[in-house]
Amino acid sequence: MDREKVIKAIEELLDALGEDRSREGLKDTPRRVADAYAELLSGEGKTADECLSKTFAGAGGELVIEKDISFSSTCEHHLMPFFGKIAIAYIPDGKVVGISKLARTVEIFSKRLQIQERLTSSIAEEIMRCLKPKGVMVVCEAEHTCMTCRGVKKPGSKTVTYAVAGNFPKEKKDEVFGLLK
């Protein structure tokens, strides 16, 4: 990210909105917005290789589920936040990963310009690629401020997406959905 270009763009945006950039509340806004975007988009270009590379021997065949992983992301259509919770379920094939590493994977993919559908499938694909489990399922439930604060204005509405990779039998999917209720 080119921080100076972001600062200049925010200055131009404030000018276009008819704001007085010299007033007290706006003096540091361009710098603060650049800092915020650096943080909000800090996952850009990263993979989960590092956090998913440390594995432990584990039994195969049973589910491992990490649920209620909070996240926030930035909608690439309106540059507005969406946020919610993600659950990751996988069927190990001889190795498991430390559970905090699943949350770190969510963090990597949520910290970039994103759409919920791609966020969900990217996490599933990355876990499949790095851990090579028998199968993985990711369920994401999120509230989109581009829908709750503008446009249709329906606060509290949630969008649910899920993605499956590898061999994840229907009975295991049903088990995951049952455990997430």
Helices and strands as residue ranges (DSSP letters): H 3-16, G 24-26, H 29-40, H 49-52, E 55-57, E 64-75, E 81-91, E 95-97, H 99-110, E 113-114, H 116-131, E 135-144, H 145-148, E 159-166, H 170-180
